[in-house]
């Protein structure tokens, strides 16, 4: 078997960290546990990451990769209305395909223990909100959206995504997240889209 590249090993470590957080919570995550699951020594982990916080930053950087895919997906949409739909559905599709990421997203204790992690998550949220603001501004300017305060509308859309994902997570992923997202979009269409 050939030796893994640094990037492959880092991906492996991050993947395992996500699994550990998902199954046991943030408190279960330790360098020792990651090393055990990845089947390498603890010092080998430290060759790739400074500490546990650095591993979490790696997970959050993966979320920034999600943003690149989201932007690409939205750019392909023809109308502002379609961009709103893509924005919402892409979140549900991504999380349905990666349910363990919900454990990272909803692990408030993790972010409360580290100002660096908190700032990184806030940065990601602000980028997402900025993207949604641009989409909503375009929709309003093209006459596809009712005249409402976009700041409040962003809160409604993002809050609805969050609560549906939280319900899905707390129900042990017992329903199809994208189906629920599509139902939510039908209501959103009736409420805000022209």
Secondary structure, 3 states (H helix, E strand, C coil): CCCCCHHHHHHHHHHHHHHHHHHHCHHHCCHHHHHHHHCCCHHHHHHHCCCHHHHHHHHHHHHHHHHHHHHHHHHCCCCHHHHHHHHHHHHHHHHHHCCCHHHHHCCHHHHHCCHHHHHHHHHHHHHHHHHHHHHHHHHHHCCCECCCCHHHHHHHHHHHHHHHHHHHHHCCCCCCHHHHHHHHHHHHHHHHEC
